[in-house]
Amino acid sequence: MDVLPDEVLDMVFKYLSTPMLLGVCVRVCRRWRYVVERQALALREEGDERRLHRAMRRVLVTTFPVDLLGLMDNIIAKVRFIREITVHCSAAFHEPHTEALRMLPNLVHLDVFLQPRVLDERLSDIIRRLNTLVANEKLAPGLLRDLAASSQLVALHMYGRAMLYPCREMLDMLSARAPYMRELTLRCNQLPDAAFSTIGDCYNLLSLQLYSCRLLSTMGARALCRPRRLRRLHVTGACLVRRHALADMLELLPENLNELVLSNSWFGDEHVRIVAKSARELRVVELWCCKLTAAGAKKLACALPKLEQLDLDLTMPKRFLQAMARHSSLRFVRCVPDKAGRHPEQYMQDHPIWEVDGLRIFATYALYNHKYFRTGDEGFRSVLFYYWMQDVPPEPHLPYEYSEVDTYEDPFY
């Protein structure tokens, strides 16, 4: 990579997500940081907005109180051709801010928190020209129908506070946009089993994240594996998909799948062999509130040659972690330490990170900044509050004796 000119690096970075650029690439070296910050900027402290320039294409506002209207005026004046805007919920959008959005003709990605907490027809002209919409608020009736009739949407993510939406309109929109959808994230509390067949018809999906799938059954589960290009599949809360039906679903997993989350399911030791056979490219696996045992988790890690992250709520004996430490690509495991004793949650808050033979271990119930998580019990990824954190999740709070830095306010710091 050292021989590549900056212009080629710049072209490569255009295909990476903003969290990946600002959370990973900027840490590689000074040159990469320079190239990244020519097209993407995370505003972390007062005065950072002075670094905006004409070539900037992505702006992420994450941690500090900001004069949002002043920032929008600055963007319109200096970076009018910006393509992505992401804003933390502490700086909610009002009507003047949404008016400013109309003056950004190249905007294709929007992730903001509206003050009325409702996405409605007032924003339809902006949303129709987006490629990616992160819906942090309630969706008003009629908006999804408008998107089905006329939009360029290829990615929809229901994060933030968005829990309820018109189900019929959602399915109509997905049917109309089926050939074009690449990414979809939904809270599925009210979706009937037949609706998952409509989701499965989006055959070009690369990322599918479905949480609280309480009404999902056998036929719906099989339909979710129809998109053969899937790289990320999250299905949590599928309690109606019993062991045999789950085995049938796992046999149909796309062979190039990189990330699998099946928290709060019937996944057990008998499914380890099936996953290892059907999805050998897996790099990230999360299995909370499942029937898996510690021995099964060790077998799963050893059977997946490219595994990098294993996320569990199990108590893992040290000897199992030592065996997993010999894995060639495994970078960290989230689990419960076997020496947690009678008060495991307090122990894990006091000892959030440790190492076993060089393998980094995160405590399952370690403390994180509460602003980054919603309440829930379906696994780590299902309770993330922000779409922009899915690729670079925060690390736990460290007690004072671990480090002089006693908080991880900003995952991109």
C-alpha positions as CSV (number, residue, x, y, z in Angstrom):
1,M,0.0,0.0,0.0
2,D,3.0,2.3,0.5
3,V,3.6,2.5,-3.2
4,L,0.0,3.6,-4.1
5,P,-0.4,7.4,-4.7
6,D,-2.8,9.3,-2.5
7,E,-5.3,9.6,-5.4
8,V,-5.6,5.8,-5.6
9,L,-6.1,5.5,-1.8
10,D,-8.7,8.2,-2.1
11,M,-10.6,6.1,-4.7
12,V,-10.4,3.0,-2.5
13,F,-11.6,4.8,0.6
14,K,-14.8,5.9,-1.2
15,Y,-16.0,2.3,-1.1
16,L,-15.6,2.1,2.7
17,S,-18.1,3.1,5.3
18,T,-17.7,6.3,7.3
19,P,-17.3,4.4,10.6
20,M,-14.6,2.1,9.0
21,L,-12.7,5.2,7.7
22,L,-12.9,7.2,11.0
23,G,-12.6,4.2,13.3
24,V,-9.9,2.1,11.7
25,C,-8.2,3.7,8.7
26,V,-7.2,6.9,10.4
27,R,-5.2,4.9,12.9
28,V,-3.0,3.1,10.4
29,C,-0.6,5.9,9.8
30,R,-0.3,9.7,9.3
31,R,-0.6,9.4,5.5
32,W,-3.8,7.4,5.7
33,R,-5.2,9.8,8.3
34,Y,-4.5,12.7,5.9
35,V,-6.2,11.0,3.0
36,V,-9.2,10.0,5.0
37,E,-9.7,13.5,6.4
38,R,-9.8,14.9,2.9
39,Q,-13.2,13.2,2.4
40,A,-14.5,12.4,5.9
41,L,-14.4,14.4,9.1
42,A,-15.6,13.5,12.6
43,L,-16.4,16.7,14.6
44,R,-15.3,15.9,18.2
45,E,-14.6,19.2,19.8
46,E,-15.3,22.9,19.4
47,G,-13.4,24.4,16.5
48,D,-13.3,21.2,14.4
49,E,-15.7,22.7,11.9
50,R,-12.9,25.0,10.7
51,R,-11.4,21.9,9.1
52,L,-14.3,21.7,6.6
53,H,-13.2,22.1,3.0
54,R,-14.6,21.9,-0.5
55,A,-13.6,18.3,-1.2
56,M,-15.2,17.0,2.0
57,R,-17.9,14.4,1.4
58,R,-18.9,13.0,4.8
59,V,-19.4,14.7,8.2
60,L,-20.1,12.9,11.4
61,V,-21.0,14.8,14.6
62,T,-20.8,12.5,17.6
63,T,-19.9,13.9,21.0
64,F,-19.8,17.6,21.7
65,P,-22.6,20.2,22.0
66,V,-22.7,21.9,18.6
67,D,-24.3,25.0,17.1
68,L,-26.1,22.9,14.5
69,L,-27.6,25.7,12.6
70,G,-24.2,27.4,12.4
71,L,-22.7,24.1,11.3
72,M,-25.3,23.7,8.5
73,D,-24.6,27.2,7.3
74,N,-20.9,26.4,7.3
75,I,-21.5,23.2,5.3
76,I,-23.7,25.0,2.7
77,A,-21.0,27.7,2.3
78,K,-18.0,25.4,2.2
79,V,-19.1,21.8,1.4
80,R,-22.3,22.2,-0.6
81,F,-21.7,18.9,-2.5
82,I,-21.5,16.9,0.7
83,R,-23.0,13.3,0.4
84,E,-23.3,12.1,4.0
85,I,-24.5,13.8,7.2
86,T,-24.7,12.0,10.6
87,V,-25.6,13.8,13.8
88,H,-25.7,12.7,17.4
89,C,-29.1,12.8,19.1
90,S,-28.0,15.6,21.5
91,A,-28.2,17.9,18.5
92,A,-31.7,17.3,17.2
93,F,-32.9,18.8,13.9
94,H,-35.6,21.5,13.9
95,E,-37.4,23.0,10.9
96,P,-34.6,25.4,10.0
97,H,-32.1,22.5,9.8
98,T,-34.3,20.5,7.5
99,E,-34.7,23.6,5.3
100,A,-30.9,23.7,5.1
101,L,-30.9,20.0,4.0
102,R,-32.8,21.1,0.9
103,M,-29.8,23.2,-0.2
104,L,-27.5,20.2,-0.4
105,P,-28.2,18.7,-3.9
106,N,-25.8,15.7,-3.6
107,L,-26.9,14.4,-0.2
108,V,-27.4,10.6,-0.4
109,H,-27.0,9.5,3.3
110,L,-28.9,11.0,6.2
111,D,-28.7,9.9,9.9
112,V,-30.2,12.7,12.1
113,F,-32.6,12.9,15.1
114,L,-35.6,15.1,14.4
115,Q,-37.0,17.2,17.3
116,P,-40.7,16.2,16.6
117,R,-39.5,12.6,16.6
118,V,-41.5,11.9,13.5
119,L,-40.4,11.4,9.9
120,D,-43.3,12.6,7.9
121,E,-44.2,14.0,4.4
122,R,-42.4,17.3,5.2
123,L,-39.2,15.5,4.5
124,S,-40.4,13.4,1.6
125,D,-38.7,15.5,-1.1
126,I,-35.3,15.1,0.8
127,I,-35.8,11.4,1.5
128,R,-36.7,10.6,-2.1
129,R,-33.2,11.5,-3.4
130,L,-31.4,9.6,-0.6
131,N,-29.6,6.2,-1.2
132,T,-29.4,5.5,2.6
133,L,-31.9,6.5,5.2
134,V,-31.3,5.9,8.9
135,A,-34.7,6.2,10.5
136,N,-34.2,7.2,14.2
137,E,-37.8,8.3,14.7
138,K,-41.4,7.1,14.2
139,L,-42.4,6.8,10.5
140,A,-45.6,8.7,9.7
141,P,-48.2,6.9,7.6
142,G,-47.8,7.7,3.9
143,L,-44.0,8.3,3.9
144,L,-43.1,4.7,3.0
145,R,-45.8,4.6,0.4
146,D,-44.2,7.7,-1.1
147,L,-40.8,6.0,-1.1
148,A,-42.3,2.9,-2.9
149,A,-43.7,5.1,-5.7
150,S,-40.6,7.3,-6.2
151,S,-37.2,7.0,-4.5
152,Q,-33.6,6.0,-5.0
153,L,-33.4,4.1,-1.7
154,V,-31.0,1.2,-1.5
155,A,-30.5,1.0,2.3
156,L,-33.0,1.5,5.2
157,H,-31.9,1.2,8.8
158,M,-34.4,1.5,11.7
159,Y,-32.2,2.6,14.6
160,G,-32.5,5.2,17.3
161,R,-36.0,5.3,18.8
162,A,-37.7,3.9,15.8
163,M,-39.8,1.0,17.0
164,L,-43.2,1.3,15.2
165,Y,-44.0,1.8,11.6
166,P,-46.9,1.0,9.2
167,C,-46.1,-2.7,8.4
168,R,-48.2,-2.8,5.2
169,E,-46.5,0.2,3.8
170,M,-43.1,-1.2,4.7
171,L,-43.8,-4.4,2.8
172,D,-45.2,-2.5,-0.2
173,M,-42.1,-0.4,-0.3
174,L,-39.8,-3.4,-0.1
175,S,-41.7,-5.1,-2.9
176,A,-41.3,-2.1,-5.1
177,R,-37.6,-1.7,-4.3
178,A,-36.8,-5.4,-4.1
179,P,-34.2,-5.5,-7.0
180,Y,-32.4,-2.4,-5.6
181,M,-32.2,-2.9,-1.8
182,R,-28.7,-3.6,-0.5
183,E,-29.1,-3.1,3.3
184,L,-32.1,-3.4,5.6
185,T,-32.4,-3.1,9.4
186,L,-35.8,-3.5,11.1
187,R,-37.4,-3.9,14.5
188,C,-39.8,-6.8,13.8
189,N,-42.0,-6.8,16.9
190,Q,-45.2,-6.7,14.8
191,L,-44.2,-8.3,11.6
192,P,-46.1,-11.5,10.8
193,D,-44.3,-14.6,9.5
194,A,-45.6,-14.0,5.9
195,A,-43.8,-10.6,5.9
196,F,-40.4,-12.3,6.1
197,S,-41.0,-13.9,2.7
198,T,-41.3,-10.3,1.2
199,I,-38.0,-9.4,2.9
200,G,-36.4,-12.6,1.4
201,D,-37.5,-11.4,-2.1
202,C,-35.0,-8.6,-1.9
203,Y,-32.5,-10.9,-3.6
204,N,-29.6,-8.4,-3.8
205,L,-29.3,-7.7,-0.1
206,L,-25.8,-7.6,1.4
207,S,-26.8,-6.8,5.0
208,L,-30.0,-7.9,6.7
209,Q,-30.5,-7.1,10.4
210,L,-33.8,-8.1,11.9
211,Y,-34.4,-7.7,15.7
212,S,-37.2,-9.0,18.0
213,C,-38.5,-11.5,15.4
214,R,-41.1,-12.9,17.8
215,L,-43.5,-14.1,15.1
216,L,-40.9,-15.6,12.8
217,S,-41.5,-19.3,12.1
218,T,-40.0,-22.0,9.9
219,M,-41.1,-20.8,6.5
220,G,-40.1,-17.2,7.2
221,A,-36.7,-18.3,8.5
222,R,-35.9,-20.2,5.3
223,A,-37.0,-17.2,3.2
224,L,-34.4,-15.0,5.0
225,C,-31.6,-17.1,3.4
226,R,-32.8,-16.6,-0.2
227,P,-30.6,-13.5,-0.8
228,R,-27.4,-15.3,-1.8
229,R,-25.1,-12.2,-1.7
230,L,-25.7,-11.7,2.0
231,R,-22.5,-10.7,4.0
232,R,-24.3,-9.8,7.3
233,L,-27.3,-11.6,8.8
234,H,-28.8,-10.7,12.2
235,V,-31.9,-12.5,13.4
236,T,-32.7,-12.2,17.1
237,G,-35.7,-13.2,19.2
238,A,-36.8,-16.0,16.9
239,C,-38.1,-18.2,19.7
240,L,-40.7,-19.9,17.4
241,V,-37.9,-21.3,15.2
242,R,-37.2,-24.5,17.1
243,R,-34.1,-26.7,16.9
244,H,-34.9,-28.7,13.7
245,A,-36.2,-25.7,11.9
246,L,-33.2,-23.7,12.8
247,A,-30.9,-26.4,11.5
248,D,-32.8,-26.3,8.2
249,M,-32.3,-22.5,8.1
250,L,-28.5,-22.8,8.9
251,E,-28.0,-25.3,6.0
252,L,-29.2,-22.6,3.6
253,L,-26.8,-19.9,4.8
254,P,-25.1,-18.0,2.0
255,E,-21.6,-19.4,1.6
256,N,-19.9,-16.0,1.7
257,L,-21.6,-14.8,4.9
258,N,-19.2,-12.8,7.1
259,E,-21.3,-11.9,10.1
260,L,-24.0,-14.0,11.8
261,V,-26.1,-13.0,14.9
262,L,-28.7,-15.4,16.3
263,S,-29.1,-14.2,19.8
264,N,-32.2,-15.3,21.8
265,S,-32.7,-18.4,19.7
266,W,-32.6,-22.2,20.0
267,F,-29.0,-22.3,18.7
268,G,-27.2,-25.2,20.4
269,D,-24.2,-27.5,20.2
270,E,-25.9,-29.6,17.5
271,H,-25.9,-26.6,15.1
272,V,-22.1,-26.0,15.3
273,R,-21.3,-28.5,12.7
274,I,-23.9,-27.2,10.3
275,V,-22.7,-23.6,10.6
276,A,-19.0,-24.7,10.1
277,K,-20.0,-26.5,6.9
278,S,-22.3,-24.0,5.3
279,A,-20.6,-20.6,6.3
280,R,-16.9,-21.1,6.5
281,E,-16.2,-17.4,5.7
282,L,-17.7,-16.2,9.0
283,R,-15.7,-13.6,10.8
284,V,-18.2,-12.3,13.4
285,V,-20.6,-14.5,15.4
286,E,-22.9,-13.4,18.2
287,L,-24.9,-16.0,20.3
288,W,-26.5,-14.6,23.5
289,C,-29.3,-16.3,25.3
290,C,-29.0,-19.5,23.3
291,K,-28.7,-23.2,24.2
292,L,-25.0,-23.3,23.3
293,T,-22.6,-24.6,25.9
294,A,-19.0,-23.4,26.6
295,A,-17.7,-26.6,25.0
296,G,-19.8,-26.0,21.9
297,A,-18.6,-22.4,21.7
298,K,-15.0,-23.6,21.7
299,K,-15.7,-26.1,18.9
300,L,-17.5,-23.4,16.9
301,A,-14.4,-21.1,17.2
302,C,-12.0,-23.8,16.2
303,A,-14.2,-24.9,13.2
304,L,-14.4,-21.4,11.6
305,P,-10.9,-20.7,10.2
306,K,-11.5,-16.9,9.5
307,L,-13.4,-16.1,12.8
308,E,-12.3,-12.7,14.3
309,Q,-14.9,-11.9,16.9
310,L,-17.0,-14.3,19.1
311,D,-19.7,-12.7,21.2
312,L,-21.2,-14.8,24.0
313,D,-23.0,-14.5,27.4
314,L,-21.5,-17.8,28.5
315,T,-19.1,-18.5,31.3
316,M,-15.9,-19.7,29.6
317,P,-13.3,-21.7,31.5
318,K,-9.7,-20.5,31.2
319,R,-8.6,-23.7,29.4
320,F,-11.2,-23.1,26.7
321,L,-10.0,-19.6,26.2
322,Q,-6.4,-20.8,26.0
323,A,-7.4,-23.2,23.3
324,M,-9.2,-20.4,21.4
325,A,-6.1,-18.2,21.8
326,R,-4.3,-20.5,19.4
327,H,-6.7,-19.6,16.7
328,S,-4.9,-17.9,13.9
329,S,-7.4,-15.0,13.3
330,L,-9.5,-14.7,16.4
331,R,-9.0,-11.1,17.8
332,F,-11.3,-11.0,20.8
333,V,-14.0,-12.9,22.7
334,R,-16.8,-11.4,24.7
335,C,-17.8,-13.8,27.6
336,V,-18.2,-14.2,31.4
337,P,-15.0,-15.0,33.2
338,D,-15.1,-18.3,35.2
339,K,-13.8,-16.5,38.3
340,A,-16.6,-14.0,38.5
341,G,-18.0,-15.6,41.7
342,R,-21.3,-14.8,43.3
343,H,-21.6,-11.3,41.9
344,P,-20.6,-11.6,38.2
345,E,-21.9,-8.3,37.0
346,Q,-20.0,-6.3,39.6
347,Y,-16.9,-8.3,38.9
348,M,-17.2,-7.7,35.2
349,Q,-17.6,-3.9,35.7
350,D,-14.4,-3.9,37.8
351,H,-12.6,-6.2,35.3
352,P,-14.0,-5.3,31.9
353,I,-11.0,-6.3,29.8
354,W,-8.3,-8.9,30.2
355,E,-6.1,-11.2,28.2
356,V,-5.5,-15.0,28.0
357,D,-2.4,-16.0,26.2
358,G,-2.6,-12.8,24.1
359,L,-6.3,-13.2,23.2
360,R,-8.3,-10.1,24.2
361,I,-11.4,-10.8,26.3
362,F,-14.2,-8.4,26.9
363,A,-16.6,-9.0,29.8
364,T,-20.2,-9.6,28.7
365,Y,-21.7,-7.2,31.2
366,A,-19.0,-4.6,31.3
367,L,-20.1,-1.0,31.5
368,Y,-20.3,1.2,28.4
369,N,-21.4,4.8,27.9
370,H,-25.2,4.6,28.3
371,K,-25.8,7.0,25.4
372,Y,-24.7,4.3,22.9
373,F,-27.2,1.6,24.0
374,R,-31.0,1.0,24.3
375,T,-32.5,-1.4,26.8
376,G,-32.9,-5.1,25.7
377,D,-31.7,-8.6,26.2
378,E,-31.1,-9.9,22.7
379,G,-27.4,-9.4,22.4
380,F,-24.8,-6.7,22.1
381,R,-25.6,-5.6,18.6
382,S,-29.4,-5.5,19.0
383,V,-29.2,-2.7,21.6
384,L,-26.8,-0.4,19.8
385,F,-28.3,3.1,19.5
386,Y,-26.5,4.3,16.4
387,Y,-26.1,2.9,13.0
388,W,-22.7,4.5,12.7
389,M,-21.4,2.3,15.5
390,Q,-22.1,-1.1,13.9
391,D,-18.7,-1.5,12.4
392,V,-16.7,0.1,15.2
393,P,-18.4,-0.6,18.5
394,P,-17.1,1.1,21.7
395,E,-14.9,-0.5,24.2
396,P,-15.9,-0.8,27.9
397,H,-15.3,1.8,30.5
398,L,-12.0,1.1,32.3
399,P,-11.7,1.5,36.0
400,Y,-9.1,4.1,37.1
401,E,-6.5,1.5,38.0
402,Y,-6.5,0.2,34.4
403,S,-5.7,3.5,32.7
404,E,-5.5,7.2,33.1
405,V,-8.3,7.4,30.6
406,D,-11.3,6.5,32.6
407,T,-14.0,6.9,29.9
408,Y,-14.5,6.0,26.2
409,E,-16.9,8.8,25.3
410,D,-16.1,8.7,21.6
411,P,-15.6,5.4,19.7
412,F,-13.7,7.3,17.0
413,Y,-11.3,9.0,19.3
